[in-house]
Amino acid sequence: MNESLMPLLDPDSGLLVLAGKGESQLSCYEVAPQQPALSPVTQCLLESALRGAALVPRRALAVMGCEVLRVLQLSDTAIMPISYHVPRKVRGSWVRGWEGLRNLGLTSHVLVCHQTVEFHQDLFPDTAGCVPASDPHAWWAGSNQQVGPRPGGPLLASTSLWKPTGSSPIHWPAVRPCALSAVLCPHPYPSCLSPQVQRVSLHPARRPRSSFTSHLVYPAEPPADVASPAETPVGDVDPSEGFSSPPSSLTSPSTPSSLGPSLSSTSGISTSPSQRSLQSLLGPSSKFRHAQGTVLHRDSHITNLKGLNLTTPGESDGFCANQLRVAVPLLSSGGQVAVLELRKPGRLPDTALPTLQNGAAVTDLAWDPFDPHRLAVAGEDARIRLWRVPPEGLEKVLTTPEAVLTGHTEKIYSLRFHPLAANILASSSYDLTIRIWDLQAGAERLRLQGHQDQIFGLAWSPDGQQLATVCKDGRLRVYKPRSGADPLQEGPGPEGARGARIVWVCNGLCLLVSGFDSRSERQLLLYSAQALAGGPLAILGLDVAPSTLLPSYDPDTGLVLLTGKGDTRVFLYELLPEAPFFLECNSFTSPDPHKGFVLLPKSECDVREVEFARCLRLRQTSLEPVAFRLPRVRKEFFQDDVFPDTAITWEPVLSAKAWLEGANGQPRLLSLQPPGMTPVSQAPREAPARRAPSSALYLEEKSDQQKKEELLNAMVAKLGNREDPLPQDSFEGVDEDEWD
C-alpha cells in the first residue's frame, strides 16, 4: 500500500497503534525512552478494510474490565470499536502484576468484557482532564505548561510497563517523574509538574457524577468528614459521562475494598513499605483462604430418609441439630417431626419412624442450647410446643408436648433461644410482633413492636442484651427488649423483598445481613451495630439465585458460612470490622443440591485434624456431616492460632428471672487443646534443611588417574569386596573313583 500509516498514541500507557488506510490489520507497539524504542505488542486482523481510525479517550474505557485501549475503526459501512484488554486474575490468592501483554494474552476485537470488581491503579493512572493547563493569552506569551504525568505516577524508569521481567518475584523499580515525556516533549522535566495541571482519576468511585455499577455498592451519601478528591476540579465535567463498566454477576466475587470508616483504631495489616506494595498487588488475605470442606465417611451418614418436608417457610433453616440429635420435619399430615440420633448413624428402617405429633404444620423448630432434650416447635396455628425427647432417643410416637405457649394471633415465623439465659425464647409472627417467653413459667414476658411488614429474621446479640431484626419493609431494627417495646435504632436494609437473614458478627460490633438487591441478586450487607442509620459499611454481591442465603457464623474464627436451600455451593468469608470487611476463602461445592445446612457446636470438631467447623448437610434422602479443615504442616501440635478459647454455649450464665430483672453476664471459656498436645506457638523451631554440597566440589578439575580410581571404586562397591572368596571356592568336589 502507498498510504501512510496513521499513528495513534496513548501517552498514559505508552501504547502506539499504527493504522493504514485500506489495510486489514492494526499493529500495536510500546513506546519507550530507551532502546528498543518500539517493541511490538500485538497485531489485530480486521474484518474489513480500514478507511479511518481514532482513539477513544481513556475516560470512556471500561476500566473495571481492564480495558486499556479502544480504537474506533471506520469501514465502508460501519464504525466498529476494537478493544484491548489485559486479563487480570481476581479470585485467586495472586494477582498478576505488570507483565508482557503477549504473555498475558492481550487481545483485540474483544466483544465480551473481562469481568472484575477491582480497580487496578497500576493499569489506569490519573489521566488528563478537561481543564486546560494554560489559557490562550499565556500560551501566546510563551507559557509551555503541559498536561503530563504527575510525580509518583506508575511510569517506571527502569522497567517497561508492558514487558515481562522474568520469572522472579515482581520488584517495583524506582519511579522517575515523567519518564515517558522524554519522548513526547523536548523538556527532560517539563512544566507538566506545575500545580495548575488538572488530573482526573479513572477510578469509578472518584469520577464526578460517576455512573459506575459494581458488586461493591457505595453508600448513597458519603460521610460528611470525607472530602472530595483534590485532583478532581469542580469545573471539570467528564465528557464520558454515561460510559460505565457493565454490571456483572460474578459466581464468586473478589474481596471488596473499604466502603466506610474503620471501626478499629489499628489494622491487622502491616504497613511496612514492602508489604504495602505486595498488598497493592494481592490485597489482604485470610489465613483460612485454603480451608477445605470434606464430606466425612459414609459410616457417619444417616441414610434412607423418606417423606421429608421440603416446603418449610423461607424464614426457617428447614431442620435443626445439636450435639446429640437432629430434628427434621416430615411431609405427613399433623406436622410430624422425626428425631434422629447422631450417635447412631446408618440406614434407617423402611418402616415408619417414631415422630413427634405436632398437630399443626411446622414453620420453625429449635433445640434448647442448655437442655439437649428439649425441642421448641412453632406451628401455623400460632402456637409454640415444647417437646421433651427421652435421653435414650425417640422410641415411640409422642402426641403430648411438655408445654404449649399461646399468645400470637398469626402464623409464627421463627424461634430463637437466648444465648446466655436459660428458659428465654424469642418468637416472631405474622401479627408483626416479637414476643419473649419465660419457658419456666410458660408465659409471655415482653412484646416488641414497630414492624410494618413481615419479619424476615431476628437474632440475639452475643451478650444477650439486644435483639436485631430485618423486615420486609426494608428496615433493620435493634431493640433492647428489657428497656422498651420500640426499637432503639433503625436503618435501611436490603432493597429486595424476597427474604433476608440477620446475624451478629465481629464480637457484636457489626450486623451481617444476607438479602437481595432490586435485581434479585443475592448480596451481603455489613453494618455497624451502633450506627444503623448510616447505612451499610460494605455490600458484597454474590450471585443470582432464588433462595435466601442462610448464614452460620463461627465467632471463634470470624468465619461465616453461607448457602441456600437448593444450592450446591457453600460460601466462606472471614469478616472484619474494618476494611476490607470481607476476605474470601475456599468454598465448598457438592455434586447435588442440599435441602439444608446447619453448623454444629464447636465441641464436635476434631481439633487434632485442624477441623475448625463441622456442619450437617441435609439431602433428599440422607444426612451427612461435612468437616471444614485447614491444611497445616505440623499437625502434631495444637494450632492455637486457629482454636482460641471457645465459649461454653451449653451451660447457661443466667436464669430467666435474673435476666428479666436486668442482670447481665459473660459465658465461661474452655480451651480446646487436647491433652498431651503442645501449642504450635511453643513448638521448637524446625532444624534448617541440610544444604546441598557446593557446586565447586563437582566443577573442580580431576586428573585421569583420579577418575579411574573413582570409577573402579564405584564398580567394586557394586560387585563386592575383591578379597571375598567366590561361591564356587566353597564347593566340595568328588573323589576320582566316583567318576567311573
Secondary structure, DSSP 8 states (H G I E B T S, - for coil): --S-EEEEEETTTTEEEEEETT-SEEEEEEE-SSSSSEEEEEEEE-SS--SEEEE--GGGS-GGGTEEEEEEEE-SS-EEEEEEE-----SSS----S--HHHHT-BSS--S----S---TTT---EE-SS-SS-HHHHHTT--------TT-S-BSSS-SSS---SS------B-TTTTHHHHSS-SS-GGGSTT--EE---GGGSTT-----SS---SS--TT----TTS-TT---TTTT--------SS-------S--SSSS-SS---HHHHHHHHHH----TTTT-EEEE--GGG-EE---SB-----TTS-S-EE-SSEEEEEBSSTTTEEEEEETTS-EE--SS---EEE-SS-EEEEEEETTEEEEEEEEETTSEEEEEE--TT---S-B-S-SEEEE--SS-EEEEEE-SSBTTEEEEEETTS-EEEEETTTTEEEEEE----S-EEEEEE-TTSS-EEEEETTSEEEEE-TTT-SS-SEEEE--S--S--EEEEETTTTEEEEEEE-TTSEEEEEEEETT-GGG--SEEEEEEE-SS--EEEEETTTTEEEEE-TT-SEEEEEEE-SSTT-EEE---EE-SS--SEEEE--GGGS-GGGTEEEEEEEE-SSEEEEEEEE---S-TTSB-TTT---EE-TTS-SB-HHHHHTT------EE----TT--BGGGS-----------THHHHS---HHHHHHHHHHHHHHHH--TTS--GGGG-----GGGG-
